[in-house]
Amino acid sequence: MFDFRHPNGKQVLLNTDGSVKSVGPIHHVAAVSTDITPGPAMQNTAATTDAPGFPALPVGLAAGALLAAGATGTYLTLRRKQRGAAA
């Protein structure tokens, strides 16, 4: 009987109905190392710099945060004025 909690290097193949088709050893596969060299597409990412020393991504995130804060402040100010005029 095969114990799924303690396979001990055994491979179990199942049929489509869930019954055990076969039990066999798991064959060791050696690790493969690869060298990935960045191609031309890797130079067009969001984290690249437009000019030396000018990080585009952090500046864009900061500009987005300032825009969101300004829009929220404007919305709350207009809402406060509308509630004050209605009361």
Residue, then its C-alpha position, 0 to 999 in steps of 0.5 A: m500500500f502506498d502512503f501519500r504522506h510518506p512517498n519515500g521517493k516513489q512516483v504515483l500515476l493515477n487514472t482519470d477515475g482516481s485509481v492508482k495506475s502505477v507506482g515507480p521510483i522518482h528519477h533524479v534530475a540534475a539542476v540546470s544553470t542558465d546565463i540570462t543576458p538582457g536583450p534589447a527589450m530589457q532596456n525598455t522597462a519601467a525601472t530604467t532611468d531616462a537620464p543618468g541619475f534620474p530614476a523614472l519609476p520613483v519620480g512617477l510614483a511620487a507624482g502620482a501620490l501628489l496628484a491623488a492627494g491633491a484630488t482628495g483634498t479638492y474633493l473634501t473641500l468642495r464637499r465641505k462647502q456644499r454641506g455648509a451651504a445646505a445647512 
